[in-house]
Amino acid sequence: MDYGALALIPPLVVIVLAIVMRTSFEPLLIGCLCGFVIISLHNHTSFFTDFVESMMRVIGDPTSGGSVWVILVCGLYGSLIGLMVRSGGTIKFGDWALTRIKTKTGALMGAWWLGILIFLDDYLSALTVGLSMRKITDAFKVPRETLAYIVNTTAPPWSVIAPISTWTIFIGALLESSHVAPAGEGLSTYWKMIPFVAYGYISVLIIPLFIYGILPWFGRLKRANERAETTGNLFGTGLTMSGVLDISRLNEKKESKVIYFVLPMVVALAATIYFDIDALKGVMIAVAFTFIYYLIIKLGTFQQLSETVFSGFNSMVYALAILMMSYVLKDVNDKMGLTQYVLNAVSPYVSGQLLPVTVFASLSVISVTTGSSWGLYAVAIPIVVPLAQHLGSNVFVNCGAVVSAGVFGANACLYSDATVLTSQSTENSNLDNGLAQLPYAFIAFGLSCVAYLLFGYFM
């Protein structure tokens, strides 16, 4: 059924309520319910039954496994983080870094470089960089909103620029299914698209310009920096995304060492690479290794380590609740045909030259309002590819525009998984973080629009 402009109502409700209520889960819930009310009125069904069935489908659909994968990956990252924090290795890493980082600029660039180095998965990057750098940036009175901006703006954008990551492999598979790439050549085909992922390059590269003062801080981040310098308050509203995570040392008699933090991270990265960039297998191996490693060196008892694994997983529950509800919102938007509505609305008015910038701008709106990136790719790439071929527009450029739109949404959406997990790792309100970095994401968005305009005419 064609819902037309009614498809815009659920995401708009979520955005408005998130700003008014200064929270995330409740606006998502209300927006989803609004969508199901509209659907039920059209289909003469029960909105409550539709809502429950959507939640069951999103969380437990055995044919997709997407949500289960996210729950396990995020939860086990929480377990890994819990183990590393209680080992004392994370604090020791901060102490070690503080002996080498002498300035506020150095602390901010350290966060940026660490985000560049951890490129295999945006979840791993967002959680690791925020966790390991917040003590260092705290020492130089860096507000958590600024740290979150750097963490969030390197995690997803860099993952689509890196030759190998969970993002590139997923999109490569979509290129194969959309017949852009021959079977088995999805990843190598994606590499040809990398030069056209404009938003990824721009968003990552403008960060040092702000850090070094070439571009001035403004808006909420400027006020946050002034607040931190004058009052010492590093947090915004005081509302944090932190779950119940035990930070007490496992064994106070055992001296903390940096290796307790570094070795589990190396194992996580190595295992992820070994299993063909499978983040779930990578973090499972890392948790198992860390558990056994700490047990062998008597850093904690079997019971302590087991309890830490579960408490670490539990610390991610609130973040996971927001993510699951955002997936329900995506399900609502898919049922109401939001992506098709936007693309159909703009396609009659564009030429081949204007298609890349149109695709980027229109899909960016969808990604920001839904918080969906990978889901957007799965829906949009099969639509955009034949449209580009029909209009004689460069397919790689247009696919790069789709990828950029999804990454922009990950940065700009107040309830995207990237924003939520960044807030979890930096222990700050995701609404404070999201609103503070929004103008900076729009700068990269504007420059990307110019880039896709040029690509459309000259590529």
N, C-alpha and C positions, 0 to 999 in steps of 0.2 A: 504494500500500500504506500502511496506517495503522501508523505506528511508535509512536504514543502518546507516553508519557513518555520513551521512548528518544531522542526528538528533542532532549531537554535535555542529553544527555551531551556532544556535541562542544563546545558553547559553555562548559559548565562545566569541561571539561578544559582549555580554553584559558585561562580566567580563573585557575584554580588554578595551572597551570604558569607563567603569566606572573608571578604574585606570587612563586612559589617560585624560579624561575630568573632573575628580574629581567631578562628580555629579552622580545622580542615575536615575532620571526619563527619561532623554534623551537616555542614553544607553539602558534602558529597552524598550523604544519605538522603537529604531532602531533595536534592536535584534528581537523584535516581527515581525517587518516589513520584516526583512530578512527571518525569518521562513515562513511567509505567501507567500513571493515571491517564495521560493523553493516549497511550497505546490501547489501554483497556476501553476507553470511550469509543475509539475507532473500531475495535475488534469485538466489542461487547463481551469482554472477559473480566475476570477479577484482577485488579491491579496488584493486590497483595499476593495472589497466587503466582502471577507473572514475576513479581519481585523475588519471591522465594525460589522459584525455578531458575531464575537468572543467577542468583547467588550459588545455588547448587551446581549449576552448569559451569560457572566461572571457576569455582574452587575445586570441583570434583570431576570434571569431564575427563574420562580416561582416554578419550581420543586425541585430546590436545596436550594435556600435561603441562601447559604453560604456567598456570598458577601454582601448581604443585612444585614445579621447578623453582619458581621465584621464592615460594615459602621456604623450601629447603635451603636454597642458596643463601638467602638473607639470614635465615635463622642460624645456619651453621657458621656464617661469617660472624654472627653475634657470639656463638660459642667460642670461635677462634679468638675473637677480640677479648672475651671474658678470660680465657686462659692466659693470654699474653699480658693483660692488665694485672691479673692476680699474681703472675710470676715476678712482677717488678721490672720486667724487661722494657716495658713501654716507658715507664718513668725514667729508667736508666738511659734509654735512647734519647729522651728529651734532655737529660743532664749532659750526655755526651755531645749532643748537637749544640747545646748552649755554650759549651766551651769553645766552639768553633764559629758560632754565629754571633757577631758583635753588634749588629745594628738591626733596627726595625726593617729596613729594606732587605737585609740579608735573610731575616726570618720569613718575609713574604716571598722572596725569590726561592727560598728553600722549599716552601709549600708548592710553588709553581713547578720547580724542577722535579720534585717527588711525584707530582701528578703526571708529569711527562714520562717519567721512568716506569710508572705502573700503568701500562697501556692495554693490557690484555682484556680487562673487563672494567666497566664503569662502576659497578657495585664495589669491586675490590678497591678501586682507586678512591672512591668517595669515602668509604669507611676507613681505609688505612691512612690516608693523608690527613683527614680531620682528626682521627684519634692520635696519631703520632706527632702532629705539629701543634696541637692546641696549647700544650704546656709551653712550647717555645714562643709562640706568638703572644701568649698571655704575659710572658716575661717582658715583652716590649710594648705592652699596652695596646695590642692589636684587638679591636672589637671582634667578637665572634662573627658578626655579619660580614666583615671583610674577609676573614678566613674562609667562611662559607662560600663567598663569591668566587674566590680563587679555586677552591676545591670543586665546586659545581661546574665551573666554566672550563676546567681542564678535563673532567672525567668523561662525560659523553662526547664533547667535541673532539677530543684527542683520540677516542676510541674509533671514530669513523675516518680518521686520517691515517692511523697506524695501519701498516700492511696486513697485520694479523691481529684480530681481536674477536670477541664474541659477536660484536656488531657486524664486522665485515663478513664473517662466515655466514651469519644469518641472511644478510642482504644478498650475498653471493648466491645462496640457495634460491632466493626469490627471483634473481636474474635468470637463473636456469629455468624455473617454472614459468617465467614470463617470456621465455624464448629469446631473451636478450643475449644470453650466453649459452654455448653448447653444453651438453651434459658433462659434468665433471670439471668444467672450466669457469664456474661461477666466481671463485675467489680471484683468479687471474683476470677475469673480465672486470671485476670490481676495481682492481688496481688501475685500470685505465680510466675509471671514474674519479679517482681520488683528487686529481687536479681541479675538478669541478665542484668539490664539496666546499663551497666558498665560506659558508658560515663557520665551519669547523676551524679553518685557518684564521679567519678574522677574529673570532671570539677568543681563541687561545693567544694570539699574538698581541692583542691590545692590552692584555693584563700587565706585562712589564712596562708598558707606556704609563700606566697609572701608578705602578709601584715606584718607578723612578721619577715621577713628577713631571714627565713630559706632557701628560694629560692630567688635569687637576681632578681630584675626587669631587663629587658633587652629590646633591640629593641626600638620601638617607645614609649612604656610606660616609659622606662627609660629616654629617651630624653624629654618626656613630663614632667616628674617629675623634671628633671634638669631645664627645661624652667620655670616651675612654681616657683621653689625655687629662681632662679637667677633674673628673670624679673618680677615675679608676674603675668605673663600672663597665665591664666588658660585654654585658648582656643587654638585650633590648627590653622586652616586657618582663623578663624574668621567667616567662613560661618556657620550659625546655621540652625537648623531645625525648629526654633520657628516660629509659626504662629502669627497672630495678636491677641494677648491675652491681654486684659485689666487687668493690675495689680493694678490699683488704688483702694483704700479702698471704700467699699460701703457706709460706714458711719464713717467719721473721728471722730465723737463725741463719738462713741461707742468703749469702750475699747476692744482690741483684746484678745481672750482667746483661749487656746489650745483646749478646747472642741469643738470649731467651726471647727476644723480640724479632731479631733479624732472621734467625734460622727458620722459624715457622713461616715467615713471609716468603723466604726463598723456596721452601718446599711447596707452598701454595702456588707460586708462579710456575715452578718447574713442573709440578703435577698437572697444572692447567694446560701447559704447552704439550706435555707428553700425551695427554688424552685428547689431542686435536682441539685445543681451546675449549674444553668442556669445563666451565666454571664449577659445576656441581661436583664432578668427580675430583676436580682440583681441590676444592675446599674440604671435601670428605677425607681425602688423603691427608690434607694438612691438619685437620682436627685429630685424626687418628694418630698421626705422627707426633703431634705436640703432646697429646695425652700420654703416649708411651714414653716419649723423651723426658717429660717432666717427672713421670713415675720412676724411671730408671735412675735419674740423678737425684731422686728423693726431694724434689721441689714441693711435692704435696702427696698426700695419701690418695689411695684409690677412691675413697668416698669423697674427699675434697674435690678431686678432679672431676668426678662424675657430677657432683652438685654444680660445679662451675659450668660444665657443658650445658646443663639444663637452664641455669640462671642466665647464662649468656644468650641462649636461644630465646628465653622469655623476655629479655630486654628489647627484643625486636618486635614484640607482639603488636604494640601500638602502631609502629611504622607499617607493619604488614597489614593491619586492619585498614589503614588508609589506602594502601596499594590495592587490596582486594576490592574495596569499594570503588576505587577509580576504574578497575576492570569492569565492574558492574555498570558504571557510567558509560564505558566504551561499548558494552553490550547494548545499552539503551540507544546510544548514538547509531550503532550499526543497524538496529531494528528500525530506526526512524530514517535511515539513509542519509546521515549528515554529510559524509564524504562525497557521495554521489550528487547530493543536492548542490553542494558548493562548486564542485567541478562542472556540473551541467549548467550552473548559473553563469559561470564565467567563460566557458569554452566557446560559445558562439561569437564572442566579442574579441577574440584574440587571433593574432597571426602567428606564423611559425617563429618569427623573430621575438615576439612578446611572450611566447608560451613559457620559457624558463622562469622569467620573473613572475608571471601569473601563477604558475604552479607553486613556486616557492611561497609567494605571499598568501595565496588561498589556503594551501595546506598548513602553513604556519598558524593560521587562525584556528584550524581544526585541532592541530597538535596542542596549542596553548589551552584551548577550551576543554579538551578531553584528557589531557595529560598522557596521551598515547603516542608512542614513537614506533615501536616494532609493529604494533597493531595497524598503525597508519600505513607503514610500508607494505604490509601484506595486502591491504585494500587498494592503496593508491598506485603502486607500481604497475600492476596488470592493467589499470585504466590509463595511466599516463603514457605508457610505452606505445600502444597503438595510436593514441592521439598524436604523439610526437611524430610517428611515422607517417600518419595521414597528412599532417601539416608540413612535412619536410623539415622538421626541427631536429637538431642533434639529440639523439636518444641518450647518450652518456651525460650530456649537460642537463637534460631534464630529469634523469634519474638522480644526478647529483643534487638537483634542486629539491627533489623529494626527500633525500637523505638529510639535507640541510634543514628542511622544515621540521623534521622529527627531532633533530638535535636542538633547534631553537625552542621547540615546545618543552623539551626536557629541562632547559635552562629557565624558561620564562613562566612555565606553569607553576602555580603556587602549591599544587598537590601532586606533581610528577614524582616518579620514583627517585629520580636523581636529587630533587630538592628535599624529599623526605629523608633519604638516607644521608645526605649531606648534613641535614639538621641533626640527625641522630648522632653522627660522628663528631660534630662540633658542639653538641649539647646546647642547642639554642632553638628558639621557636622557628618552625619552618615558614610561618607567615612573615616574621621579621626578616628572615633570610631572603625569602622570595620577593618581597616588596623592595628590599634594598638593592637587589641585583637586577631588578626588572629594567630600569633605565639603561643599564650597561648592556643588557641583552638586546635592547632595542637599537642601540648604537651599532652593534654588530649586524643586526637585522637590516638596518638602513644601508649600510655599506655592502651587504650581501645582495640587496636588491639592485644596487648599481652594478655589481659584478655580473649578476644574471642578465641584466639588460645588455651589457656589453657582450657577454657570451652569446646571447641570442642573435646579435647582429653580426658577430665576427667569427663564430665558431661553426 
